[in-house]
């Protein structure tokens, strides 16, 4: 585990995802957090889904995860943040923290799709562009998500992953320029 101190700024109020441990001190607006590796986060998602054998329960879990997702500020619901290739409307916003980690926020007008993007954020957000680009997102296959989505939702999932990787690539190129 990597131990990091993150300063919370108004524009990055949701830099820390629910899977992180938080200790706040009253004197400082700083939170100590243990950031899971991408693979640890994926394993946690796989474990969550293994609790259910029926796909109706898994869909409900996705809907619940989407419901827990912090709402995306309306100013980020722009054409630029809209994912191409999704049947539903999905917006993904990406920002880089001072320590070079990418923080993703997102929203969708469809409940299951919102749950899917919440899963991706749970696994990817808070990591460096290189970690994201090098990640093998095996959890998608292992929880059976691809097999249980309609072809249009499956294409949308691929488009979301592609957009997340494009953000990582752009931020990495910008950092190396």
SULKAHU-V872455 format. One record per backbone hydrogen bond with DSSP energy under -1.0 kcal/mol. NH is the residue of the N-H (numbers start at 1). CO is the residue of the C=O. If there is no record, write none. Layout:
NH | CO
NH | CO
This chain:
2 | 35
4 | 33
6 | 31
8 | 29
12 | 9
15 | 12
20 | 17
31 | 6
32 | 23
33 | 4
35 | 2
41 | 37
42 | 38
43 | 39
44 | 40
45 | 41
46 | 42
47 | 43
48 | 44
49 | 45
50 | 46
52 | 49
58 | 54
59 | 55
60 | 56
61 | 57
62 | 58
63 | 59
64 | 60
65 | 61
66 | 62
67 | 63
68 | 64
76 | 73
77 | 74
78 | 76
83 | 90
91 | 107
92 | 81
93 | 105
95 | 103
97 | 101
100 | 97
102 | 127
103 | 95
105 | 93
107 | 91
109 | 89
114 | 110
115 | 111
116 | 112
117 | 113
118 | 114
119 | 115
120 | 116
121 | 117
122 | 118
123 | 119
124 | 120
125 | 121
126 | 102
132 | 128
133 | 129
134 | 130
138 | 136
142 | 138
143 | 139
144 | 141
145 | 140
148 | 144
154 | 150
155 | 151
156 | 152
157 | 153
158 | 154
159 | 155
160 | 156
161 | 157
162 | 158
163 | 159
164 | 160
165 | 161
166 | 162
167 | 163
168 | 164
169 | 165
170 | 166
171 | 167
172 | 168
173 | 169
174 | 170
175 | 171
176 | 172
